[in-house]
Every structure is written in C-alpha cells, then in structure tokens.
Amino acid sequence: MLLQIARLQSSKHDFIEGGKCMILENNAASISKCPFHGAGSEFKPFDQTYWADPHPFWKNARQNEPVFFHPELNYWVVTRYADIKKILAEPATFSSKILKEAIRPLSQRAIEILREGEVNPKNTVTNDDPEHKRIRRPINFAFVPKRVNEMESKVRALVTEHIDRFIHKEKADLVAEMFFELPAEVLFEFLGFPKKYMSEIKLLSEKRQSLKFGDLPPEEQEMEAHAAVDFWKLSKSMVKEVADAEVTPDNFLGDLLRYRNGDDNILSLEDIAGILYGLLFAGHETTTNLAGNAVRTLLTERHAWDEICANSSLIPNTVEEVMRYNPPVFYWRRRALKSVNIGGVEIPEGGNILLVMASSGHDDSMFEDPETFDIHRENTKNHLGFGFGKHFCIGAPLARLEVRVILEELAKRLPNLQLSEDEVKTISVNLFARGPKELWVKW
Ligand code: HEM
C-alpha cells in the first residue's frame, strides 16, 4: 500500500517544473488548490542556508500552500496552527508509531545492526494506545510536581557553578560552558542515574539524533546504528544496576521500581529501560536548544533582555514566548491511519506527516503580529512547542524550571551580557531540533 502511495505521489510530481504544476499552469484558480505548485520542490530541509532563517519560507507556505507533499522526503508537510493541533489531538487517526522509524530510509546494514542489537525499546512517544497508556501511567506516577519542585535549588546550584567557571573570562561560548551539559546533569540528578554514564549518554544522544532525524551517508548510518545499540545496552545495564542495589532509592527510578513491585506483568525491567531510553534522549537535547534559543533571541531583542534584568517576574512568560517564537523542537511526525482531509488536501491512508511545529507559533490566526517577539504576549502559552493532547511533554515543567533559573541567574549576574561578533558558528541541521551549536557572548 505504502509503495503504491509513494509511486502515485512521485508520478504526480513528474508534472512539476520550475516550481509550477504544469497540468494546471494556465488555470490560476486551480493552481492555488494544487498541492504541488511550489513548496514541495522548494523545501530543502537539510540545507544550511534554509536552516539559518527558515521562517520566511513557512510564512509563505502557510499563506499559499499550508499542506503540501514533499516527494523526496515522502512526507505531507503541515504548517498551520489549527491543522497541527487537530492532528496532535487525534491519536486514533494519526499514529505516533512512525516515530520508531528514521526520517530518511536507512541502509540495509544499519537496519541489520539495529535488529541484531535488539533495539526495541517500549516508550511512550513512539506508541499508540493501549501501549502508550500502559507506559505513560508509571511515568506519570514518578514524574510528579513534588519531585520537579525539589529540583529548583539543585538546578540553581548547578547554574551558579557553571557561571562561576567562566565569569572571569572576557567572552565565552555559553553552549560549551553551560547549555550542553547542564540539562543532562539535571536529568541525571532527577532520574537518579549514576553520573559516571553522563558523558557517554551525551555523545550517544547526538549520534542517535543524527541517525533518526538527519540525512547520513550509509557508512555513517552504520556507525550511528552501533551507537544506538550501545545506548540501548547502557539503558538496560543502568536499570539493572539500580534494581540490584540493596536499597531502592528515593528518586524517579526508585519510584518506577516501587510501582512495578517486582511484577513483570505490571512493568518489567526492560520496560523501565525503554522509558529510560526515551527520557535520556528527550530530556536534554531539547532543553540545551531552548536555553540557546532563549539567550540568543533575548540578546538580539535587547529591550526584552533589559526588561527581564529589571524585573525577573517576567521570565516565566519570556520562556513561553521563546517556545512560541523560536522553539527547539522544530518538526514532529505522525502517520495517517486512514485517508483524511487536512486544510483542504487529501492525505492518503498510510501518509507520512511532517508537522512544522515552529510554523504553528508564527501563525497569525492564533498569534497577533507573530513576527514580533513580545515577552508580554498574553496568549503565548497556547504554543504547541511541548505538543498537545495525550502525548503532551512529560518533562515540560522540568524544562521550564531549568530555563527560568538559567535566565534568572544570567540576568542577575551578567546584565551587560551581549552577543559577541562571532556569536553563532553553526546551527544543527536535522528534521527535529533547531538551536545554536555555539553561542559566543561577552559582558
Ligand atoms: C525544551 C524542552 C523540551 C521540549 C521542547 C519538548 C518537546 C516535546 C514535544 C513536542 C513532545 C510531544 C511529542 C508528541 O506529541 O509525539 C514531547 C513529549 C515528551 N517529552 Fe518533551 N520536550 C522537552 C523536554 C523534555 C524533558 C526535560 C523531558 C524529560 C525529562 C521530556 C520528556 C518527554 C516525554 C517522555 C514525552 C513523550 C510523552 C508521551 O508520548 O506521552 N521532554 N516533548
């Protein structure tokens, strides 16, 4: 079935030339309805030039071709707020299982490596009900506000420690000095995992991200597939180490072990390893990028930085505005389980869907004057940056807390902070997250 759809879609694409649908080129009224009349061939997701400033492209798409097919990716691309929210709100029609797959087809050898390594974690984000519900329940049991609130003083101590390490310098790369490591340090503390594994997990996460969301040549895919196997093995051995300890710890992992109460039918150790495998990826890359996007945006929009330095109570809404304006999770995915009409375009059963989450935050049908970064915006919390509905981000309270504390401490100790001339060297290019890989500042 999928093969048929792909063939049908590519044959339709044959009619495209120079960004126009040739069948309809003399019929302007019809062209506006043609899903192939431009964006599908112009969208170059792995191109650094596009990635440096992607928003003008999406503004155009929202206005002229809000849902379009991208033949090379074999994805239907959805750009408007209302359409994205609808898709997130209907998990029975739009499956999350597509998230088990890499966005670009993997080589046969990479697939074999993953199969031989038995990488088959059961986690929430890549599953639909009833499996999603079964795994989400214990996470909800352990990921409670009390545990998150307890983290505030620890996060502040860590942020202070990082700032102390670079404040004597003349300039610093905030990603290298703080944003890269800090979210992983917080996550390990929160989850209750042995810290000795942290740098390995950071390294393996980057590789996992490239394999799943990047566009790698086959030989690199093989290397990254080995990394995914190592990640999975490490997740299993970390769980075993804590489960074998004499005392069940008073932390997130301890709570999962208490929930299971020794009964594999409730939750097996392999299930817990699957939860870990998910959290150890979801819980730090995203926050690293949010912190980078927050500081970069605030220092570009200087008036906003000055305002939060004068009044720290503005910071929580500022974090939400960054999530709307410059979100770390740029794209997300679903698969249509039946043929469905989205924004006037018929997406076939089995169609792959790319949600341009970052485009939803710039949609003027939801956010007035969306291209303006406004830390006082009243409805900014309506952004979809943490998702919507059943799969809404479990870690949102922790991510919000971390970035709030980072901004509070930077504003308090370095109010003269400014971007250095060579502020950003690169932005990671993939079909998942967007954030600076380096962020040079001076003060
Ligand atoms: C700025 C930081 C973060 C962003 C932007 C973010 C974004 C998201 C988004 C968009 C989803 C929805 C996925 C979907 O609908 O399929 C999600 C789900 C999830 N997030 Fe986050 N996240 C962040 C931080 C975290 C942290 C810190 C953790 C854990 C410590 C975490 C754990 C999860 C989990 C487990 C899910 C899956 C929930 C489910 O499928 O039921 N995230 N996140």
Boltz pocket constraint, residues with backbone or C-beta under 6 A from the ligand:
constraints:
  - pocket:
      binder: B
      contacts: [[A, 88], [A, 96], [A, 124], [A, 125], [A, 126], [A, 127], [A, 132], [A, 136], [A, 187], [A, 278], [A, 279], [A, 282], [A, 283], [A, 284], [A, 286], [A, 287], [A, 290], [A, 328], [A, 329], [A, 332], [A, 333], [A, 384], [A, 385], [A, 386], [A, 387], [A, 388], [A, 390], [A, 391], [A, 392], [A, 393], [A, 394], [A, 395], [A, 396], [A, 398], [A, 399]]
      max_distance: 6.0
